[in-house]
Amino acid sequence: MTTTPDLMPGVEPTPLALLLLGRGTDPDSERGVDCPGDLPAASDPTLVERARTAKEALGDRVFVLGHHYQRDEVIQFADVTGDSFRLAQQAAARPEAEFIVFCGVHFMAESADILTGPDQAVLLPDLAAGCSMADMATFDQVEDCWEALTAAGVADVTVPVSYMNSSAAIKGFTGRHGGTICTSSNAERALEWAFTRGTKVLFMPDQHLGRNTAVRELGLSLDDCVVYDPRKPMGGLTPQQLQDATMILWKGHCSVHGRFTVDAVRDVRERVPGVNVLVHPECSYDVVGAADLVGSTEFIIRTLEAAEPGSAWAIGTELNLVRRLANEHPDKTVVFLEKTVCFCSTMNRIDLPHLVWTLESLVEGTVPNRIEVEPETARWARAALDQMLALP
């Protein structure tokens, strides 16, 4: 259900007012998405100064990473901003940093722990900051899936490709079975590599990125794709369907990008003359087909940077980034693709109070919320990540 936003007093109604689009709620939002309108500011006015003081006291001992989807109150203290894998790489490139504070979600901190040294501690300011997509594929479910592929006689020709937005356990499974990790930027290269190693791909956990890449970039057909539902016996598929399929897509999705619809694309084209619709490949196949451009978070940022002054853009990705882009490009019209504004609620658990608590704890000699991946899992997950880094 989409609510009609109420305008703030004294503000003229306009279809282009980005920050007015979220003046409402959506009670039908699934777990992982929050649609409250503007997020409340941190209540303690001293938090900014406390964060600055603690960070300065720690100096080079601490390195703060901020994902693009974080709120601005946190991003202002990040030493580096970026997508999940770039941030993990940045952490690995700072061996002198004793503490890595990852302002993101759990799977991102796991990747940083895998790539950093044993003498470095990776911290997640709020352990409840998870990812609904990553949670849609558990290790036991993936093991069951592999058993189904084995029973259908296709496991030996199937290469697992796991999206970065997955747990360390799933990355470890991927490494053990000779697969690779991918990001939204290199998914095409990852699939091309996988098809040199086998005739089928098991793509986890985001079905939309897998489908969009296979069909739009590699030229496969929708009929070449089947969806494996871990909640059903044999994934809801027959052995024949598994044998006939080229892409076996895990039934998972991003709770934020899954909200964008073709109707939203049509609506924004009617409201904003000449608008360019730019969406993330985690959106559904129909939405990607209705958009003008599709690309990763970094692609979205670069596209806005290069866009002509005066151009209009409707962006289909998480709101914190869209709002930041709107503020950074006042010479362009930047609006959110949906009328109901939705944040990634798990990402937004990393707020300024949690960051201050983490930094001040470190100053006091306490190491809170350390993320540590079990060594054997880390070894195989590292193999899958290294394979991604070796992609041509």
Secondary structure as the mmCIF struct_conf table of DSSP 4:
data_model
#
loop_
_struct_conf.conf_type_id
_struct_conf.id
_struct_conf.beg_label_comp_id
_struct_conf.beg_label_asym_id
_struct_conf.beg_label_seq_id
_struct_conf.end_label_comp_id
_struct_conf.end_label_asym_id
_struct_conf.end_label_seq_id
HELX_LH_PP_P HELX_LH_PP_P1 THR A 2 MET A 8
TURN_TY1_P TURN_TY1_P1 PRO A 9 GLY A 10
TURN_TY1_P TURN_TY1_P2 PRO A 15 LEU A 16
HELX_RH_3T_P HELX_RH_3T_P1 LEU A 18 LEU A 20
TURN_TY1_P TURN_TY1_P3 LEU A 21 GLY A 22
BEND BEND1 ARG A 23 GLY A 24
TURN_TY1_P TURN_TY1_P4 PRO A 27 ASP A 28
HELX_LH_PP_P HELX_LH_PP_P2 SER A 29 GLU A 30
TURN_TY1_P TURN_TY1_P5 ARG A 31 GLY A 32
STRN STRN1 VAL A 33 ASP A 34
BEND BEND2 GLY A 37 ASP A 38
HELX_LH_PP_P HELX_LH_PP_P3 LEU A 39 ALA A 42
BEND BEND3 SER A 43 SER A 43
TURN_TY1_P TURN_TY1_P6 PRO A 45 THR A 46
HELX_RH_AL_P HELX_RH_AL_P1 LEU A 47 LEU A 58
HELX_RH_3T_P HELX_RH_3T_P2 GLY A 59 ARG A 61
STRN STRN2 VAL A 62 HIS A 67
TURN_TY1_P TURN_TY1_P7 HIS A 68 TYR A 69
BEND BEND4 GLN A 70 GLN A 70
HELX_RH_AL_P HELX_RH_AL_P2 ASP A 72 ILE A 75
TURN_TY1_P TURN_TY1_P8 GLN A 76 PHE A 77
BEND BEND5 ASP A 79 ASP A 79
STRN STRN3 VAL A 80 GLY A 82
HELX_RH_AL_P HELX_RH_AL_P3 SER A 84 ALA A 92
TURN_TY1_P TURN_TY1_P9 ALA A 93 ALA A 93
TURN_TY1_P TURN_TY1_P10 PRO A 95 GLU A 96
BEND BEND6 GLU A 98 GLU A 98
STRN STRN4 PHE A 99 CYS A 103
BEND BEND7 GLY A 104 GLY A 104
HELX_RH_AL_P HELX_RH_AL_P4 HIS A 106 LEU A 115
BEND BEND8 THR A 116 THR A 116
TURN_TY1_P TURN_TY1_P11 PRO A 118 ASP A 119
STRN STRN5 ALA A 121 LEU A 123
BEND BEND9 PRO A 125 PRO A 125
TURN_TY1_P TURN_TY1_P12 LEU A 127 ALA A 128
TURN_TY1_P TURN_TY1_P13 SER A 132 MET A 133
HELX_RH_3T_P HELX_RH_3T_P3 ALA A 134 MET A 136
BEND BEND10 ALA A 137 ALA A 137
HELX_RH_AL_P HELX_RH_AL_P5 PHE A 139 ALA A 151
TURN_TY1_P TURN_TY1_P14 ALA A 152 GLY A 153
HELX_RH_3T_P HELX_RH_3T_P4 ALA A 155 VAL A 157
STRN STRN6 THR A 158 TYR A 163
BEND BEND11 MET A 164 SER A 166
HELX_RH_AL_P HELX_RH_AL_P6 ALA A 168 ARG A 176
TURN_TY1_P TURN_TY1_P15 HIS A 177 GLY A 178
STRN STRN7 THR A 180 CYS A 182
TURN_TY1_P TURN_TY1_P16 SER A 184 ASN A 186
HELX_RH_AL_P HELX_RH_AL_P7 ALA A 187 ALA A 194
TURN_TY1_P TURN_TY1_P17 PHE A 195 ARG A 197
BEND BEND12 THR A 199 THR A 199
STRN STRN8 LYS A 200 MET A 204
BEND BEND13 PRO A 205 PRO A 205
HELX_RH_AL_P HELX_RH_AL_P8 GLN A 207 ASN A 212
HELX_RH_PI_P HELX_RH_PI_P1 THR A 213 GLU A 217
TURN_TY1_P TURN_TY1_P18 LEU A 218 LEU A 218
HELX_RH_3T_P HELX_RH_3T_P5 LEU A 222 ASP A 224
STRN STRN9 CYS A 225 TYR A 228
TURN_TY1_P TURN_TY1_P19 PRO A 230 ARG A 231
BEND BEND14 LYS A 232 LYS A 232
HELX_RH_3T_P HELX_RH_3T_P6 PRO A 233 GLY A 236
HELX_RH_AL_P HELX_RH_AL_P9 PRO A 239 ASP A 244
BEND BEND15 THR A 246 THR A 246
STRN STRN10 MET A 247 TRP A 250
BEND BEND16 LYS A 251 LYS A 251
TURN_TY1_P TURN_TY1_P20 SER A 255 VAL A 256
HELX_RH_3T_P HELX_RH_3T_P7 HIS A 257 ARG A 259
HELX_RH_AL_P HELX_RH_AL_P10 VAL A 262 ARG A 271
BEND BEND17 VAL A 272 VAL A 272
TURN_TY1_P TURN_TY1_P21 PRO A 273 GLY A 274
HELX_LH_PP_P HELX_LH_PP_P4 VAL A 275 VAL A 275
STRN STRN11 ASN A 276 VAL A 279
TURN_TY1_P TURN_TY1_P22 PRO A 281 GLU A 282
BEND BEND18 CYS A 283 CYS A 283
HELX_RH_AL_P HELX_RH_AL_P11 TYR A 285 ALA A 290
BEND BEND19 ALA A 291 ASP A 292
STRN STRN12 LEU A 293 VAL A 294
HELX_RH_AL_P HELX_RH_AL_P12 THR A 297 ALA A 306
BEND BEND20 ALA A 307 ALA A 307
HELX_LH_PP_P HELX_LH_PP_P5 GLU A 308 GLU A 308
TURN_TY1_P TURN_TY1_P23 PRO A 309 GLY A 310
STRN STRN13 ALA A 312 GLY A 316
BEND BEND21 THR A 317 THR A 317
HELX_RH_AL_P HELX_RH_AL_P13 LEU A 319 GLU A 328
TURN_TY1_P TURN_TY1_P24 PRO A 330 ASP A 331
BEND BEND22 LYS A 332 LYS A 332
STRN STRN14 THR A 333 PHE A 336
BEND BEND23 LEU A 337 THR A 340
STRN STRN15 PHE A 343 CYS A 344
TURN_TY1_P TURN_TY1_P25 SER A 345 THR A 346
HELX_RH_3T_P HELX_RH_3T_P8 MET A 347 ARG A 349
BEND BEND24 ILE A 350 ILE A 350
HELX_RH_AL_P HELX_RH_AL_P14 LEU A 352 VAL A 363
TURN_TY1_P TURN_TY1_P26 GLU A 364 GLY A 365
BEND BEND25 ASN A 369 ASN A 369
STRN STRN16 ARG A 370 ARG A 370
HELX_RH_AL_P HELX_RH_AL_P15 PRO A 375 LEU A 389
TURN_TY1_P TURN_TY1_P27 ALA A 390 ALA A 390
#
